[in-house]
Amino acid sequence: MDIVAKLENYRLEKRVTQEALADKLGVAFSTVNRWFNRKSSPNKIQTHHIKKLLKIK
């Protein structure tokens, strides 16, 4: 499972909106939306923050 799929599972399990998730990660809502629609991928820094949020090494 890739990092975006894990992030989507986290979002659904915690009942967090894409907007709230974007705030937690310090990115725009549209950025998170593009990740989930597979139009873009998180960059290296964003991936680091996602892993921190998900507590992945």
C-alpha positions as CSV (number, residue, x, y, z in Angstrom):
1,M,0.0,0.0,0.0
2,D,1.5,3.4,-0.9
3,I,1.7,6.4,1.3
4,V,-1.4,8.1,-0.2
5,A,-3.5,5.1,0.3
6,K,-2.4,4.9,3.9
7,L,-3.2,8.6,4.3
8,E,-6.6,8.0,2.9
9,N,-7.3,5.1,5.3
10,Y,-6.1,7.3,8.2
11,R,-8.4,10.1,7.1
12,L,-11.4,7.8,6.8
13,E,-10.8,6.0,10.1
14,K,-10.3,9.2,12.0
15,R,-13.2,10.9,10.2
16,V,-11.0,13.8,9.2
17,T,-12.0,16.0,6.2
18,Q,-9.5,16.6,3.4
19,E,-9.4,20.3,4.5
20,A,-8.6,19.4,8.1
21,L,-5.9,16.9,6.9
22,A,-4.4,19.6,4.7
23,D,-4.2,22.0,7.7
24,K,-2.5,19.3,9.8
25,L,0.1,18.7,7.1
26,G,0.6,22.4,6.3
27,V,-0.5,22.2,2.7
28,A,-3.5,23.5,0.7
29,F,-6.8,21.5,0.4
30,S,-6.2,21.3,-3.3
31,T,-2.9,19.6,-2.8
32,V,-4.4,16.8,-0.7
33,N,-7.3,16.5,-3.2
34,R,-4.8,16.1,-6.1
35,W,-3.0,13.3,-4.1
36,F,-6.2,11.4,-3.5
37,N,-7.3,11.8,-7.2
38,R,-3.8,10.6,-8.3
39,K,-3.1,13.8,-10.2
40,S,0.1,14.4,-8.2
41,S,2.2,12.8,-5.5
42,P,3.6,14.2,-2.2
43,N,7.1,15.5,-2.5
44,K,9.9,14.4,-0.2
45,I,9.2,17.0,2.5
46,Q,5.4,16.3,2.4
47,T,6.1,12.6,2.5
48,H,8.2,13.1,5.7
49,H,5.3,15.0,7.3
50,I,2.8,12.3,6.3
51,K,4.9,9.6,7.7
52,K,5.2,11.6,11.0
53,L,1.4,12.0,11.1
54,L,0.9,8.3,10.4
55,K,3.8,7.3,12.8
56,I,5.6,5.4,10.0
57,K,9.4,5.1,9.8
